[in-house]
Amino acid sequence: MTMQEFMILLKGRKELDYSPEELQKRLQEYREWVNRLGAKYVSGQRLDRSGAYLKSKDQVVTDGPFLEAKEIIAGYIMINATDLSEAIEITKTLPLLAHFEAMVRPLITTDKNEQ
């Protein structure tokens, strides 16, 4: 079976408890999930809460409602799956769904000869 890479984008749902204890608990649950996925897990990273939103090359916003916890993209996870249906099923098992919404998107791979 051919595998394809998918990106899971994690979007904030509400303000999270960022106490060291809660962060450690979420990290442990995530590590256990990654271990269960095995080779289907590619990578993942939490993103810093700071950033900027570019509406155009002339309009850069560094604060505002889109950077509130409920709007911010908190991180991403890369997985391998045979198709979108399998990627969705894998994402449904992600323990972080208790705290975040998730968007699952396939990556488009391009052959270097096509560029």
C-alpha positions in Angstrom: 0.0 0.0 0.0 1.2 3.5 -0.9 1.4 5.8 2.0 0.8 9.6 1.8 1.8 12.3 4.3 -1.0 14.2 6.0 -0.7 17.3 8.2 -2.9 17.6 11.3 -3.2 21.3 12.3 -4.3 21.8 15.9 -6.4 24.9 16.5 -7.2 26.3 20.0 -10.7 25.8 21.3 -10.5 27.7 24.5 -7.9 29.0 26.9 -5.7 26.1 28.1 -4.3 25.4 31.5 -0.6 25.9 30.9 0.5 24.9 34.4 3.6 22.6 34.4 1.5 19.7 35.7 -1.1 20.0 32.9 1.5 20.5 30.2 3.3 17.4 31.4 0.1 15.4 31.4 -0.7 16.4 27.8 2.8 15.7 26.7 2.7 12.2 28.3 -0.6 11.4 26.6 0.8 12.6 23.3 4.0 10.5 23.6 1.9 7.4 24.3 -0.2 8.1 21.2 2.9 8.6 19.1 4.3 5.3 20.4 1.1 3.5 19.4 1.2 5.0 15.9 4.7 3.7 15.3 5.9 4.3 11.7 2.7 6.2 10.8 4.0 9.1 12.9 6.3 11.4 11.0 6.8 14.5 13.2 5.1 17.1 15.2 5.8 20.4 16.9 4.0 22.8 19.2 4.1 26.4 18.0 4.8 29.5 20.0 1.8 31.6 20.9 3.3 34.8 19.4 3.2 35.5 15.7 1.7 37.7 13.0 -1.2 37.5 10.7 -0.6 38.8 7.2 -3.7 39.9 5.3 -1.6 41.1 2.4 2.0 42.3 1.9 0.9 45.7 3.2 -1.2 44.6 6.1 0.5 42.7 8.9 -1.3 42.4 12.2 0.6 41.2 15.3 -2.2 41.4 17.8 -6.0 41.0 17.6 -8.8 38.5 17.9 -7.2 36.0 15.6 -4.3 35.5 18.0 -6.6 34.7 20.9 -6.3 31.1 22.2 -9.5 30.0 20.5 -8.1 31.1 17.1 -4.4 30.3 17.2 -2.9 27.3 15.4 -1.2 25.6 18.4 0.9 23.1 16.5 1.0 20.5 13.8 1.5 16.8 13.4 2.7 14.9 10.3 1.4 11.4 9.8 1.5 8.7 7.1 -1.8 7.1 6.0 -3.1 5.3 3.0 -5.8 7.9 2.3 -7.8 10.7 3.9 -10.2 8.3 5.6 -7.4 6.6 7.4 -5.8 9.9 8.3 -9.1 11.0 9.9 -9.4 7.7 11.8 -5.9 8.2 13.2 -6.7 11.8 14.1 -9.8 10.7 16.0 -7.5 8.8 18.4 -5.4 11.9 19.2 -5.7 12.6 22.9 -5.2 16.3 22.3 -8.7 16.5 20.7 -9.9 17.1 24.3 -8.2 20.5 24.0 -8.0 21.4 20.3 -9.9 21.2 17.1 -8.0 19.4 14.3 -7.8 20.0 10.5 -6.4 17.1 8.5 -4.9 17.9 5.1 -3.0 15.8 2.6 0.4 17.1 1.4 0.8 17.4 -2.3 4.1 15.9 -3.3 5.8 17.2 -6.4 8.3 15.5 -8.5 11.5 17.6 -8.7 11.3 17.2 -12.5 7.9 19.0 -12.5 9.3 22.2 -10.9 
